[in-house]
Amino acid sequence: MDKNTWIGFLLIAAIIVGFSMLNRPSAEEMAERQRIQDSIRVAQQLEAEAQQLSAEISAQVQEENQSAGSVVETQQALQDRIAATYGAFAPAAQGEERTTVLENSKIRLHIANRGGRIERAELKEYKAYGDTVNPLCLFRSDEASLAFTLITANNRILSTDQLYFVPVAEGQTEEKQTVTMRLLTTGEDAYIDFIYTLMQDDYLVDFVIVPHNAQMVLAQNVNSLEMRWRQLIPQQERGRKFEERYARLQYMLTGGDMEELSEQKHDTKRETARIRWIGYKDQFFSTVLIADNALTSAEFESAPMDSYSGYVKQYDTKASVDFDLTGQNTTAFRWYFGPNHYNTLKAYDNDLPDEQKLHLKELVPLGWKIVSWINKILVIPMFDIFMGWKLHIGIVILLLTLVIKIIILPFVFASYRSSAKMRVLKPQIDEINAKYPAEKMQERQQAVMALYSRAGVSPMSGCLPMLFQFPVLMAMFWFFPTAIELRGQSLWWAEDLSTYDAILTWSTPIPLFGDHLSLFCLIMTVANFGYTFITMQQQNTDPNMKFMKWMMYLMPLMFLFIFNDYAAGLSFYYTISLGITILQTMIFRWSVDDKKLLAQMEENAKKRASKPKSGLMARLEKMQQEQQRLAREQAKQQAKKYR
């Protein structure tokens, strides 16, 4: 290839490159071209999506068109199924869930259309712990249920909690309010009414089941209704331990006997006797179902709830109640939604014959029989009198303590005087112990008893007065934790005297002590230590009884563990009582001269020695002499035997 050929190829390449450079689009032209291409791509994508959506709409329309023809058929099938399931009660199978309110100055009740039952009960005068706004609620819709079983004419078994009632009548007068919940049926003039009547200023609610021509819609052999009543008991107080202790299921038989299920563990019981009422109670409030015609064949169940659940107990009752289809004999109940206040519950038995008394006051635990009588005839009346004076709760407890101390003062003085006599005889008893060694214990005891007899002292004389005081102390022990009057009452640092007054709390509970320290309990413990110290100082304790001395000091410490969870009102009472007791002891100690007392005892001993012995004392002395003779003879025989 020659030189001219190479020059030609280079010129052609230069022309091509130059032409391409001259015809290349600018940056603006390239951006515009890219925009157009992007727009074309988006338009194509939208077109594809539109086509897909159109296809889906077409399919949906086609499906709706296909189902539109069967709507009437589906509704008819539903109605047929309801009629087959509920029979004559088909009109009540569907409805609107609403509530009707029934209230007076004390309680507010919400009656649900579904089931025609009371689904919420509020006590206007009380509030739950920690809630200063809302009234205390005994239960809410999801925490309680009440249902009666109905057997229809076509042998279908229905439950009233599945059916919808219709409020057909509401009446109100100055004395009462009434709400009628009606269970409609397909029969003409055939229905069942649940009628609720609430009197003014009362915790009792009348609940009557009234059938109208029920024989047309129910099985002809129906003469009773099966009832099931379930309820959760919410935690209302600060001290869960005590709330669990006093929350229990109780019921009373028509004969007046009171029965209850265990408050500590899961418990069940079957009762064949007729039952007058059933009470679901916690520490301070109760829900009680009272049957005018008694309940029969009942099964009860009580179960404790976990602490994190917010509930204390769960109660369940299955029972039967008489039912008249014709309505000539109504099935009547009464509900009690209210406090466990002794006088309030007792008032419902006023002016009633013994066979009709409800004995609702037994819902308030007041201790063993002798202790409960002290509370009923002494403590509660005095407490009510002082409360009626509109005094501060601290002053009321102080006055109550003073009156009780005055009542038991003679017994306390007798006990102290007996202790003083034993104290002044201590030197003579020490001489007897030194005279008769431990090997001659019988002779030592006889010598001591002879000394007591001459001095007119009985070792039991100091115990008997304490025996009279003990029931009073136990009565107060039962009264304060159950006294609803203390609930919400504050005193100094204690916000609520019905529960513990914690000044220190911690996260991990200490075994046998808890997760807090109560100040009133601590003060009571210190006062108890002080009283024990004063008592031990005034007694000439036998050196061989050091263990007993330490036991006396150990008791106050045990009280700290025992009463740390108890009501602050109880610890406050015991603190005041101990303070008064210490003051009494010091006054007695100052007023009793040991030398004069010993001289008086010796003078009395001389007078008794000059008098002929009574028949009893002579016989006792003769018996002692005979025992000594027999003991000597037995000792001689033993000595001969071993020679």
C-alpha distance (Angstrom), angle and dihedral (degrees) to the residues before:
residue distance angle dihedral
M1 . . .
D2 3.83 . .
K3 3.76 131.0 .
N4 3.82 95.9 -96.1
T5 3.82 91.6 55.3
W6 3.82 92.8 55.2
I7 3.79 90.6 48.8
G8 3.82 89.6 52.5
F9 3.86 93.2 52.2
L10 3.79 90.9 49.3
L11 3.81 92.4 50.2
I12 3.81 91.6 49.6
A13 3.88 91.1 49.7
A14 3.80 90.9 47.9
I15 3.81 90.7 50.6
I16 3.84 92.0 49.9
V17 3.83 93.9 47.8
G18 3.76 92.7 45.3
F19 3.81 91.8 48.7
S20 3.80 92.2 49.8
M21 3.77 91.3 49.5
L22 3.74 92.5 49.0
N23 3.83 92.0 49.6
R24 3.89 97.0 44.3
P25 3.90 111.3 117.5
S26 3.78 119.7 -115.2
A27 3.84 123.9 -111.3
E28 3.81 91.0 -98.8
E29 3.82 90.8 50.7
M30 3.82 90.7 49.8
A31 3.84 92.3 49.8
E32 3.77 91.7 49.6
R33 3.79 91.0 49.0
Q34 3.87 89.8 50.9
R35 3.79 90.8 49.6
I36 3.78 91.3 52.4
Q37 3.79 91.7 50.0
D38 3.83 91.8 48.8
S39 3.80 90.9 49.7
I40 3.77 90.6 51.5
R41 3.83 90.8 50.8
V42 3.88 93.1 49.3
A43 3.75 91.5 47.3
Q44 3.77 90.6 52.5
Q45 3.85 90.7 50.1
L46 3.84 93.2 49.6
E47 3.75 90.6 48.7
A48 3.81 90.6 53.5
E49 3.84 92.0 49.2
A50 3.80 91.2 47.7
Q51 3.76 90.5 52.6
Q52 3.84 90.8 50.5
L53 3.85 92.8 48.1
S54 3.77 90.6 48.4
A55 3.76 89.5 53.6
E56 3.82 92.3 50.5
I57 3.82 92.3 48.7
S58 3.73 90.8 49.6
A59 3.79 90.5 51.5
Q60 3.83 91.7 48.5
V61 3.77 93.1 48.6
Q62 3.75 89.6 49.1
E63 3.85 90.6 51.0
E64 3.82 92.0 48.4
N65 3.75 91.1 48.1
Q66 3.77 89.1 52.1
S67 3.88 93.5 49.4
A68 3.81 96.1 41.7
G69 3.71 90.7 77.0
S70 3.83 92.2 56.6
V71 3.85 98.9 48.8
V72 3.76 92.9 94.5
E73 3.77 89.9 45.9
T74 3.88 91.6 51.2
Q75 3.81 93.7 50.1
Q76 3.76 90.4 48.7
A77 3.80 90.6 50.2
L78 3.82 89.8 51.6
Q79 3.77 92.3 50.7
D80 3.79 90.5 47.7
R81 3.78 90.8 51.0
I82 3.83 91.8 49.1
A83 3.79 91.0 48.5
A84 3.80 91.1 49.1
T85 3.82 92.2 48.5
Y86 3.81 102.0 39.8
G87 3.78 101.2 26.0
A88 3.79 111.9 -170.6
F89 3.83 89.7 1.2
A90 3.82 93.0 63.2
P91 3.85 91.9 113.2
A92 3.83 88.0 62.3
A93 3.80 95.4 49.0
Q94 3.80 92.6 87.6
G95 3.76 131.1 37.0
E96 3.74 149.0 124.0
E97 3.80 119.4 -74.4
R98 3.80 106.9 -125.4
T99 3.78 137.5 140.6
T100 3.78 133.9 -131.8
V101 3.81 118.0 -148.4
L102 3.79 122.4 -135.7
E103 3.80 116.3 -178.9
N104 3.78 148.3 153.3
S105 3.80 133.6 177.9
K106 3.81 93.0 -67.1
I107 3.81 109.5 34.8
R108 3.80 140.5 24.2
L109 3.81 119.3 -154.4
H110 3.80 128.2 -167.3
I111 3.81 112.7 -154.0
A112 3.81 114.3 -160.3
N113 3.81 124.0 -141.1
R114 3.78 89.0 -141.5
G115 3.78 105.2 76.3
G116 3.81 94.0 -4.6
R117 3.80 87.6 -112.8
I118 3.79 135.6 135.0
E119 3.80 102.5 -98.3
R120 3.80 99.1 175.7
A121 3.82 132.7 29.1
E122 3.79 122.3 -172.0
L123 3.80 129.2 -174.0
K124 3.80 107.8 -146.6
E125 3.81 96.6 -162.4
Y126 3.81 95.6 54.7
K127 3.78 138.4 55.8
A128 3.78 133.5 -160.1
Y129 3.79 117.5 -107.0
G130 3.78 110.5 -80.9
D131 3.83 94.4 15.5
T132 3.78 114.0 99.8
V133 3.81 96.3 168.6
N134 3.80 113.1 46.1
P135 3.80 125.2 60.1
L136 3.79 117.2 -109.3
C137 3.81 111.5 -87.5
L138 3.80 116.9 -149.5
F139 3.81 91.4 -165.6
R140 3.80 141.4 -17.7
S141 3.80 132.0 -142.0
D142 3.79 95.4 -85.3
E143 3.82 93.6 43.3
A144 3.81 100.4 59.9
S145 3.79 140.5 33.5
L146 3.78 136.5 -178.3
A147 3.80 121.9 -172.1
F148 3.80 137.5 169.9
T149 3.79 122.1 -154.8
L150 3.82 117.7 -125.4
I151 3.81 124.5 -164.4
T152 3.79 109.6 -154.5
A153 3.77 127.3 -145.9
N154 3.83 89.8 -101.8
N155 3.83 89.0 53.2
R156 3.76 95.7 -104.3
I157 3.81 115.2 149.5
L158 3.78 112.8 -138.1
S159 3.79 134.0 175.6
T160 3.78 121.9 -141.3
D161 3.80 91.5 -133.6
Q162 3.84 87.0 67.7
L163 3.79 93.8 55.2
Y164 3.78 133.2 77.3
F165 3.78 120.3 -125.7
V166 3.77 125.2 -157.2
P167 3.84 121.7 -137.9
V168 3.79 101.6 -128.8
A169 3.78 103.0 165.4
E170 3.77 136.4 28.1
G171 3.77 121.6 177.2
Q172 3.76 134.2 178.4
T173 3.77 133.0 -174.4
E174 3.78 133.5 163.4
E175 3.79 89.1 -90.7
K176 3.80 105.1 39.6
Q177 3.80 150.4 0.1
T178 3.79 125.3 -135.1
V179 3.81 133.1 -164.3
T180 3.81 123.7 -175.5
M181 3.81 118.6 -159.3
R182 3.82 111.4 -165.4
L183 3.80 127.4 -156.0
L184 3.80 105.3 -152.4
T185 3.80 126.3 -152.2
T186 3.78 137.7 -173.3
G187 3.77 91.3 -104.0
E188 3.76 120.8 97.8
D189 3.80 109.6 -104.1
A190 3.81 91.2 -7.7
Y191 3.79 116.2 128.0
I192 3.81 144.1 120.2
D193 3.81 123.2 -120.5
F194 3.78 127.6 -153.5
I195 3.81 104.2 -160.1
Y196 3.81 120.7 -165.6
T197 3.81 120.8 -168.6
L198 3.79 123.5 -175.5
M199 3.79 122.1 -171.2
Q200 3.78 121.9 -148.0
D201 3.83 117.1 -91.6
D202 3.79 93.6 6.0
Y203 3.78 138.7 116.3
L204 3.82 93.8 -151.0
V205 3.81 121.6 95.4
D206 3.80 122.3 -167.3
F207 3.80 112.6 -136.0
V208 3.81 117.7 -172.3
I209 3.81 129.0 177.8
V210 3.81 108.6 -150.5
P211 3.85 118.5 -176.8
H212 3.82 120.2 -158.7
N213 3.80 113.9 -157.8
A214 3.79 89.0 -26.5
Q215 3.81 89.5 158.7
M216 3.80 86.6 76.1
V217 3.82 93.9 61.3
L218 3.81 106.1 23.1
A219 3.78 130.6 65.3
Q220 3.79 111.5 -83.5
N221 3.81 94.0 -128.0
V222 3.81 93.6 59.1
N223 3.81 110.5 120.9
S224 3.78 100.5 148.6
L225 3.78 141.0 34.9
E226 3.78 124.9 -131.6
M227 3.79 109.8 -134.3
R228 3.79 130.2 -162.8
W229 3.78 120.9 -170.2
R230 3.78 121.7 -177.9
Q231 3.78 129.0 174.8
L232 3.78 140.5 170.1
I233 3.82 116.3 -142.4
P234 3.82 109.9 -140.5
Q235 3.78 121.1 -147.0
Q236 3.81 106.5 -101.6
E237 3.82 102.0 166.7
R238 3.78 138.0 62.5
G239 3.77 95.9 -123.8
R240 3.82 104.6 65.5
K241 3.82 92.3 177.4
F242 3.80 92.8 64.0
E243 3.78 93.2 38.7
E244 3.80 88.8 56.8
R245 3.80 90.7 46.6
Y246 3.81 94.8 54.1
A247 3.82 98.4 34.7
R248 3.77 109.2 97.1
L249 3.78 145.0 137.5
Q250 3.81 111.0 -107.0
Y251 3.78 132.2 176.5
M252 3.78 136.3 -180.0
L253 3.78 125.6 -140.3
T254 3.79 121.2 -137.1
G255 3.80 88.9 -106.9
G256 3.80 91.1 61.9
D257 3.81 98.8 -104.1
M258 3.79 115.4 139.6
E259 3.80 120.8 -140.4
E260 3.78 131.6 -178.9
L261 3.79 142.3 -179.7
S262 3.78 124.2 -121.6
E263 3.78 114.7 -79.3
Q264 3.81 93.7 -158.9
K265 3.80 105.0 53.1
H266 3.78 143.9 19.0
D267 3.79 106.2 -70.4
T268 3.79 137.4 177.1
K269 3.78 131.3 -172.0
R270 3.78 136.6 -179.6
E271 3.81 118.5 -148.6
T272 3.81 123.9 -165.2
A273 3.80 96.9 176.5
R274 3.79 121.5 89.7
I275 3.78 114.3 -87.6
R276 3.80 125.7 -145.4
W277 3.79 99.7 -168.6
I278 3.80 143.5 -8.0
G279 3.79 122.2 -145.5
Y280 3.79 127.6 -159.1
K281 3.80 102.7 -166.8
D282 3.76 141.7 171.0
Q283 3.79 127.9 -172.0
F284 3.81 97.7 -64.9
F285 3.84 108.7 4.1
S286 3.78 138.3 51.7
T287 3.77 142.9 -167.2
V288 3.81 108.8 -151.8
L289 3.80 128.7 -174.9
I290 3.81 111.3 -156.3
A291 3.80 118.5 -166.9
D292 3.79 116.0 -154.4
N293 3.82 90.7 -159.0
A294 3.83 96.4 34.6
L295 3.77 130.8 -112.9
T296 3.80 123.2 -103.2
S297 3.79 139.3 -159.2
A298 3.78 95.3 17.1
E299 3.78 129.0 -179.0
F300 3.80 118.5 -161.2
E301 3.78 132.4 -165.3
S302 3.80 130.2 -177.2
A303 3.80 123.8 -176.8
P304 3.82 129.7 178.7
M305 3.81 116.5 -128.7
D306 3.80 129.5 -136.0
S307 3.80 115.4 -94.4
Y308 3.82 93.2 -120.1
S309 3.83 92.5 54.7
G310 3.81 94.3 76.0
Y311 3.81 90.0 -126.0
V312 3.80 131.6 99.8
K313 3.82 104.4 -160.6
Q314 3.78 142.4 -2.9
Y315 3.81 118.9 -142.3
D316 3.79 129.0 -166.4
T317 3.80 130.0 -176.6
K318 3.79 131.4 -177.1
A319 3.81 115.6 -173.3
S320 3.79 144.9 146.9
V321 3.78 128.3 -120.3
D322 3.80 130.1 -170.2
F323 3.82 115.3 -99.4
D324 3.82 129.8 -172.2
L325 3.81 114.2 -154.3
T326 3.79 92.7 -157.6
G327 3.81 93.1 56.7
Q328 3.79 93.2 -129.0
N329 3.81 88.8 119.5
T330 3.77 112.4 39.0
T331 3.80 124.7 -149.6
A332 3.78 103.6 -120.4
F333 3.79 131.3 -169.6
R334 3.76 137.4 166.4
W335 3.78 125.9 -146.3
Y336 3.79 123.7 -149.4
F337 3.80 115.3 -159.1
G338 3.76 108.0 173.7
P339 3.80 153.6 84.6
N340 3.79 126.7 -46.6
H341 3.78 90.0 -116.9
Y342 3.80 112.3 153.3
N343 3.81 99.4 -143.4
T344 3.82 93.0 42.1
L345 3.80 91.3 53.9
K346 3.79 93.2 40.7
A347 3.82 91.2 54.3
Y348 3.82 91.1 67.1
D349 3.82 88.4 69.6
N350 3.79 94.8 53.1
D351 3.81 114.3 123.3
L352 3.81 92.3 4.1
P353 3.80 123.9 123.2
D354 3.78 116.1 -112.8
E355 3.80 94.3 -104.2
Q356 3.82 91.3 56.6
K357 3.79 99.4 44.1
L358 3.80 114.5 121.9
H359 3.83 98.0 -154.4
L360 3.80 90.7 -151.6
K361 3.81 87.8 155.0
E362 3.81 86.8 78.3
L363 3.80 86.4 77.1
V364 3.82 86.2 78.0
P365 3.83 108.3 77.5
L366 3.80 108.6 -139.0
G367 3.80 100.8 166.8
W368 3.78 135.5 -107.3
K369 3.77 118.8 -11.0
I370 3.82 98.7 -92.2
V371 3.81 90.5 41.3
S372 3.81 93.1 48.1
W373 3.80 90.8 52.3
I374 3.81 90.4 54.8
N375 3.79 88.9 51.7
K376 3.80 92.9 46.7
I377 3.80 99.7 46.3
L378 3.81 101.3 29.1
V379 3.81 118.9 15.0
I380 3.82 102.0 39.2
P381 3.84 95.7 44.8
M382 3.81 91.6 48.9
F383 3.79 92.0 45.7
D384 3.82 91.1 50.4
I385 3.81 91.4 50.2
F386 3.79 92.6 52.6
M387 3.81 92.0 44.1
G388 3.80 88.3 51.0
W389 3.79 89.1 61.1
K390 3.84 88.5 65.8
L391 3.81 91.9 -122.7
H392 3.77 125.3 157.2
I393 3.78 112.1 -87.8
G394 3.81 91.3 -116.6
I395 3.82 90.8 56.6
V396 3.81 90.1 46.9
I397 3.81 91.9 55.0
L398 3.82 90.6 45.2
L399 3.83 92.3 52.2
L400 3.80 91.0 45.5
T401 3.80 90.1 52.4
L402 3.81 93.0 48.3
V403 3.81 93.4 50.7
I404 3.81 92.3 48.5
K405 3.79 90.7 47.9
I406 3.81 90.6 51.7
I407 3.82 90.9 50.2
I408 3.81 94.2 52.2
L409 3.84 94.3 37.1
P410 3.85 94.6 103.1
F411 3.81 90.5 53.9
V412 3.80 91.8 47.4
F413 3.81 91.5 49.8
A414 3.81 91.7 47.8
S415 3.80 90.0 51.0
Y416 3.80 92.3 49.0
R417 3.81 93.1 46.9
S418 3.79 90.2 51.4
S419 3.81 89.7 51.1
A420 3.81 89.6 49.4
K421 3.80 91.1 53.1
M422 3.78 91.0 50.9
R423 3.80 89.2 48.9
V424 3.80 96.0 53.5
L425 3.82 90.3 47.4
K426 3.81 91.1 54.1
P427 3.86 95.2 95.7
Q428 3.82 91.3 53.0
I429 3.80 91.0 47.0
D430 3.81 89.1 51.7
E431 3.82 89.3 53.5
I432 3.80 90.4 52.0
N433 3.81 90.9 49.2
A434 3.78 90.0 50.8
K435 3.81 92.0 47.5
Y436 3.78 95.4 49.9
P437 3.80 115.3 44.7
A438 3.80 123.2 -145.9
E439 3.82 90.5 -93.2
K440 3.81 88.9 65.8
M441 3.82 96.3 51.2
Q442 3.80 93.7 144.3
E443 3.81 92.7 54.8
R444 3.82 89.8 46.0
Q445 3.80 92.2 52.6
Q446 3.78 91.9 47.1
A447 3.81 91.2 50.7
V448 3.81 91.6 48.9
M449 3.81 92.0 48.3
A450 3.81 89.7 48.9
L451 3.82 88.9 52.9
Y452 3.79 90.6 50.3
S453 3.78 90.5 48.7
R454 3.81 93.3 51.5
A455 3.79 92.0 46.3
G456 3.79 93.6 45.6
V457 3.82 93.2 -121.7
S458 3.79 127.2 140.1
P459 3.84 120.5 -162.9
M460 3.79 87.8 -142.8
S461 3.79 94.1 53.7
G462 3.82 90.8 86.6
C463 3.80 93.3 49.3
L464 3.79 98.9 49.6
P465 3.84 95.2 64.1
M466 3.80 88.8 49.8
L467 3.79 88.0 52.9
F468 3.81 89.2 61.3
Q469 3.80 92.1 47.3
F470 3.80 95.9 49.9
P471 3.85 97.2 71.6
V472 3.82 89.4 51.8
L473 3.80 91.5 51.3
M474 3.81 90.4 48.8
A475 3.80 91.2 47.4
M476 3.80 89.9 58.8
F477 3.80 89.5 44.9
W478 3.83 89.0 59.9
F479 3.79 97.7 36.2
F480 3.81 103.1 57.8
P481 3.84 100.3 51.8
T482 3.83 90.5 51.2
A483 3.82 99.6 39.5
I484 3.80 104.6 111.3
E485 3.81 88.5 -167.5
L486 3.82 87.5 76.1
R487 3.80 92.4 54.4
G488 3.79 110.1 112.9
Q489 3.82 92.8 0.0
S490 3.80 113.1 132.9
L491 3.79 130.2 -151.5
W492 3.79 121.1 -177.4
W493 3.82 106.5 -54.2
A494 3.83 94.2 -6.8
E495 3.81 110.1 94.9
D496 3.80 94.5 -171.8
L497 3.80 122.0 23.3
S498 3.80 91.7 -163.5
T499 3.82 91.2 70.6
Y500 3.78 138.4 34.0
D501 3.82 121.6 -63.9
A502 3.80 103.6 -136.9
I503 3.81 117.0 -164.1
L504 3.81 93.2 170.4
T505 3.80 127.8 34.2
W506 3.80 133.9 178.0
S507 3.78 135.3 -174.5
T508 3.82 102.3 -121.2
P509 3.84 112.8 60.3
I510 3.80 117.0 -129.2
P511 3.83 111.9 -129.8
L512 3.82 112.5 -100.2
F513 3.81 90.4 1.9
G514 3.79 110.8 59.1
D515 3.79 136.3 -144.9
H516 3.80 100.1 -57.5
L517 3.81 146.1 42.8
S518 3.80 118.9 -127.2
L519 3.79 114.6 -145.0
F520 3.81 98.3 -151.9
C521 3.80 88.7 50.2
L522 3.80 90.1 50.3
I523 3.83 91.4 50.2
M524 3.81 89.8 48.5
T525 3.82 89.8 51.7
V526 3.82 91.8 51.1
A527 3.82 90.1 48.8
N528 3.79 89.1 49.8
F529 3.80 91.0 52.5
G530 3.81 88.7 50.7
Y531 3.80 92.7 50.7
T532 3.82 91.6 47.6
F533 3.82 91.0 50.3
I534 3.81 92.6 50.9
T535 3.80 91.7 46.5
M536 3.81 93.8 49.1
Q537 3.80 91.6 47.2
Q538 3.79 91.2 55.9
Q539 3.78 93.4 50.5
N540 3.79 125.2 77.1
T541 3.78 95.2 -133.1
D542 3.78 117.8 -155.7
P543 3.83 109.0 -113.4
N544 3.79 87.9 -133.1
M545 3.83 89.8 59.9
K546 3.82 97.8 63.6
F547 3.79 90.7 122.8
M548 3.81 90.0 58.2
K549 3.81 89.2 50.9
W550 3.79 91.3 54.7
M551 3.78 89.5 47.3
M552 3.79 89.1 56.5
Y553 3.81 89.3 55.3
L554 3.78 91.6 45.1
M555 3.81 93.4 59.2
P556 3.84 96.0 70.9
L557 3.79 89.4 51.6
M558 3.79 89.4 52.6
F559 3.81 89.2 52.3
L560 3.81 88.7 57.2
F561 3.81 89.6 59.4
I562 3.80 94.0 41.7
F563 3.80 100.0 46.9
N564 3.81 100.1 35.7
D565 3.83 90.2 96.6
Y566 3.81 96.2 37.8
A567 3.77 127.2 102.9
A568 3.80 113.9 -71.4
G569 3.81 87.9 -133.2
L570 3.81 90.5 62.9
S571 3.83 92.6 49.5
F572 3.81 89.5 47.2
Y573 3.82 90.3 52.1
Y574 3.82 93.0 48.9
T575 3.82 90.5 47.4
I576 3.81 92.0 54.0
S577 3.79 90.5 43.4
L578 3.81 91.9 51.8
G579 3.80 91.1 48.0
I580 3.81 91.0 53.2
T581 3.81 90.5 45.6
I582 3.81 91.3 52.8
L583 3.81 89.9 49.6
Q584 3.83 91.1 48.6
T585 3.81 91.3 49.4
M586 3.78 92.0 52.1
I587 3.82 91.4 47.8
F588 3.80 91.6 48.7
R589 3.78 90.2 47.9
W590 3.80 91.8 52.2
S591 3.81 93.3 44.5
V592 3.82 96.9 48.4
D593 3.83 115.8 74.3
D594 3.81 109.5 -157.6
K595 3.83 93.5 -153.0
K596 3.77 93.4 50.1
L597 3.79 90.6 45.4
L598 3.82 91.4 51.6
A599 3.81 91.6 47.4
Q600 3.79 90.0 49.8
M601 3.81 91.0 49.6
E602 3.84 91.3 50.6
E603 3.81 90.7 48.5
N604 3.80 90.4 50.3
A605 3.81 89.4 48.3
K606 3.80 90.9 55.5
K607 3.79 91.2 49.8
R608 3.80 91.7 50.1
A609 3.82 90.8 47.8
S610 3.80 91.0 55.0
K611 3.79 92.0 52.3
P612 3.79 122.5 78.4
K613 3.73 111.8 -100.0
S614 3.74 117.9 -104.1
G615 3.76 119.9 -111.0
L616 3.78 92.0 -105.7
M617 3.82 94.6 49.5
A618 3.80 91.2 46.0
R619 3.79 91.4 51.8
L620 3.82 91.7 47.5
E621 3.82 91.2 50.0
K622 3.78 90.8 47.6
M623 3.80 90.4 50.6
Q624 3.82 90.8 50.9
Q625 3.79 91.2 50.4
E626 3.79 91.0 48.9
Q627 3.81 90.5 50.0
Q628 3.80 90.2 50.5
R629 3.82 91.0 50.2
L630 3.77 92.4 49.2
A631 3.79 90.6 47.6
R632 3.82 91.4 52.3
E633 3.80 92.4 48.5
Q634 3.78 91.0 48.3
A635 3.80 90.3 50.4
K636 3.86 91.0 50.8
Q637 3.81 91.7 50.0
Q638 3.78 91.2 50.0
A639 3.79 90.4 49.3
K640 3.86 91.6 51.7
K641 3.77 90.7 47.5
Y642 3.80 93.5 58.2
R643 3.83 97.1 42.9
